[in-house]
């Protein structure tokens, strides 16, 4: 199972990503700004990419690439 979370660096996104990961999901998430090394340490096993959610071409490309359930 694959999950895609837009805005994974928010408080809700962090909790949701951990919850889904614990359920066995492969988790992909997006942030507007690249994560710092500290953020990356708190998000192991989560695939994070930078994305502007207003750029519909990039959003569509990400959905086609990740193919979330």
N, C-alpha and C positions, 0 to 999 in steps of 0.2 A: 504494500500500500504506500502511496506517495501523497504527501500533503504539501501545499504551497501556501505560505503565509506572507501576505503583503503587509509590510510594517512589522517585521519580526523583532526589531530592537525596542519596541514599546513594552511596557510592563505586561500587558495582556499577551502580546506576541511571544514574549519570553516564556511565560507560564504555559501558553498553548503549545509551543514547540516542545517543551520538556514533557508535557503530558502525552502528546502524540508520539514522541520518540519512545516513551516508556510503553506505549501500546504496540510498538513495533513498526511504526511508520518510518519511512525515509522522509526527512523533513528538509524542504527547501524554503528559504525565506529571503525577503528583500529589505533593503534599507536605502534611504536616500543618500546617506553618506557612508563611505567605507568604514567598517568596524575597526576599532583600535585593537591592539594586541591584547589588552585586558578584556575587552568584549569577546574576543575570539576564544580566550581561555575559559570563559563562562558558557560558551556555546559549542562544546565539542560534539562531533558527529552531526552537525547541522550544516547544510550547504547554504552559504549566504552569498548573495550577489547585490550589487548596487543597481537600483532601478528608480527612475522617475515615474511614478504611477500615472502622471498626466500624459506620458508618451505612449499612446495606444499601440503604435507599431512594436515598441519594445515589450510591452505587456503581452501582446498577442504572440510574439516570438517566444517569450519565456514560457507561456502556457503550452505552446506547441512542442517546445523542447523538453520541458519537465514532465508533461502529461500527467497532471495530478488526478487522483481518483475522485 
